[in-house]
Amino acid sequence: MSGVDTVRGINYQHCHALLAALDVAADPTLAGIRVEGTEDVLDLEVLGPNPSGGSPVVVRGAQMKSRVAPYTWAKGDLLKILRRWADLTASKSAAFEFLTDGELAASGHVVVAALDAARGGDLRLIAGLLGVPDTDPMCKVAARVHVVSEPGSVEALLLSAEIEVRALLSIGTRHPDAEKESIDRVNELFRLISTRSGMSDADDRIVSREEIVAVLGGASDLPAADRWASALGGEYQAAAAALDVSDEVTPALRAGWQSEELRIEDLDRTSTPLVLAGRTGSGKSTVARLWRHNAAVAGRSVVVCHVEAYIANRLDRLVADAVGDLVGRNLPRAVGRQTLADPSTTLVLDGVSEVPPHLRGVLAEELRTHLAGGHNARVVVVGRDETLCASVYPTSVAAGRLFPHAFGREQRTELTAKVLSRIAETEPTPGPDSAGGPVQPYKHSEPGGPGDVPADEFARESATALARVEHALGDAAGNPMLLRLALELVADGVPFTDRASVYGGSVERMAARTNAGDVRIASAMLGVVFARLLDQGKRYANPLEWERLFSEAAALLQNDGIATEVAHIREAVARSGLINAIVTGIGSTTLKGPVHDSFADYFAARAHADGLVHLPVTLVENDENRVLLSAQMLMFSDADVLAVAERLPFTLVRLSESDHNTITDDTPEFVARILSAVLPDLAAAGVTMWRRQDGTPLAQVGAGISGWVGIEDAPDLFAGTTVVTEPGDGPVAVATRLWQWILHHRLGRSSSLRPRTPRSRQEACDQLTAHTDLVVAAAKLILAEVAPRVAAERLAQTVGPLGITGVVYEREGRELGPDGWPVRFRHSPATHLVPAPDNSPATDRTHGEDRFTTWGDVESHVSTSPEREAAKKIRSAIVKLTRNHWL
């Protein structure tokens, strides 16, 4: 290849022109497109009707060039394209969006920064790179240039174009020839655009809507059955209501605006945008499915979209595919636009924090436009990382926060009974045992009903199975997905000791049940594939990208001396069910992905532990799960641990659980380096270690030189933060325990006297306002003392805004305790409290009745000192980022 993506033998550097042409075909108000370009540059203008007649007017512009991975874009590449663009006539007034299909090199980022500065009015940087004065006309052209890096986007854009054509074909999407016809039409449309872009006459470079429609074979009008407001909305609700969710155990939900547990049915009574965040397998997607089902039963629409399938600036395409997936047919983007415009619809975007940062940024821009009107579909974002999910909302939007609780005893028992009963019902009845009597199948029915095993005996067996899971997984047994997987292994008699071994046993179990053959090589291939995807921030791939990555993985294993028969491995993967997740995001073309997104982390972690691929140089939040799973299989080297400490400091807490390395002569210095990475202090920490007479090591943090000392030279236990190591503790465990005690000390705050009871609504407002301002100020100081430098922003975002916007109501009498002044509010960056305009009491405590999300009373807020309240909020955020009960 020459550095340009080639798909099906066609050069698709003009792929965005195809999508623009499809927009024109679907919208009869647009007149056509004008294309002009060279081999490397395409100037594309979408033309609308001129109200005064005559020539069409420019509506918008877009350009692109793409390179196949692993090419990168450096300064010379970008400036070369910029100069070619400047030579085109259209550059004198049009904007230029330059879309690369490869990573930016370091010098490429310098060019992007210069272009960003130019758009802000500072032309000096770009002038220096171009070697011209900042008064040169080329600098003004550069001020209208924007570079977007979207690795791997061309394949997805091409498939999107094909499915959009299929939805527009007059023969219908279900016609046997629709797929072939759509591919042919896209190819023909590409040839038309490429030919016209090189013509010398400017008028010949205009492709009219009529020509585009003729190539497509006729664009059909949207039938009544595909209109959201008429038949399609009801059809969607009927399909969602018909889904079987009887096997689901409802996760418990905790809301950031109230202390009481939230039910699924309560979600429909909320009106604000929401963030639903939790660790992988915690039940987020289960909540989304149950919400969609329950809402449909009640006559409301909740549309659940998989953001992994999102194509930049195609939110309507994503929504149309989610609707079409449920009703069972392909739908054009117009359906997505209709659905997005329906204020009675809730749009759930699942997997927001698991997509690449650049794509999340584009989604945020689309959502900013969508939310600006205030009369469109309500948006709920779902993902593993709370702060990344919240980042797609504009800063002006106060989104409520939801968190799935870890399963408690009652829910664990319920899920255990369901899993073991289902296994017993699906297993064949075993043959006679050695004593000649029949072995009873593991089957259970409700107490008092028919069944081969009495209810009390089944309850004992369930309790035993659950105890085995809890002993091996600890707190992770509260994760519903892991609990289910582990219980299935218990039923099959497969041993496990931690999360990684649960995934490993589940993979082997799935392969054995389908006679998938040698799953070891298949797992290695999948590990390489998913490691490559995770390096891009993804866990799914469209079919074209998947085949390319699969072939690259086979070549890598062969180079390492591992024999691979690609056809046999592909068959084993297909038979195993490991890659059978159906995620419709590009029409009827399904994305290739794991049976659950956490399996992508496991396979990649397995490849890292086996030495097939390396961890990325720069770790991000999305890498946390594969880091932890890989460490459970093979504990990291000192260099890898320091990389985690420097980029993902809060991940160290759970990583330390896998550290059983021996404490050596180098341990004090290594522990000191870890502490220097996680503490915000500029001065390096010093760690002194010594051994008691029984040989137990002790470690203390100070300001001196790190090293071992004899027991006679050991410092006083109270001279600094000191920990006594426990059996099995490795260096990372020692470091995190020292860090834990340092945070305990720094988060400790004294109480203050409670102020006098307010005598009016205005005095209550003033009192709470002053208190809140002190809380905000205290939080800034405490964050500076405890937040790791690299994760300070993440911790602050997890804490959330501490200001209050709300209303204080007339004083209420209480049966117990003093009277109080009720307040309804929402947290916001600034504080703005007003008294209620009359003596009316506070409204009911039902979230969603108005713009406020939380209730309380002034006395309960101001009775805690501002410093203690700020410390409590920060402590809670740290626990959320590390492990329950760590602080």
Helices and strands as residue ranges (DSSP letters): E 6-7, E 10-11, H 15-26, E 32-37, E 42-48, E 57-64, E 72-73, H 75-87, G 89-92, E 96-100, E 103-104, H 106-119, H 124-130, H 137-142, E 145-149, H 153-168, H 178-197, G 202-205, E 206-208, H 209-216, G 224-226, I 228-232, H 233-241, E 253-255, E 261-262, G 264-269, E 274-277, H 284-297, E 301-306, G 307-309, H 315-327, H 333-340, E 345-350, G 352-354, H 357-372, E 378-383, H 386-390, E 400-404, H 409-426, H 455-473, G 474-478, H 480-492, H 499-513, H 519-535, H 543-559, H 566-576, E 583-586, E 589-591, H 597-609, G 621-623, H 624-633, H 638-647, G 649-651, H 652-655, G 656-658, H 667-678, E 686-691, E 697-702, E 707-708, G 711-713, E 722-724, H 731-747, H 761-786, G 789-791, H 792-799, E 803-808, E 822-828, E 832-835, E 854-857, H 858-862, H 866-881
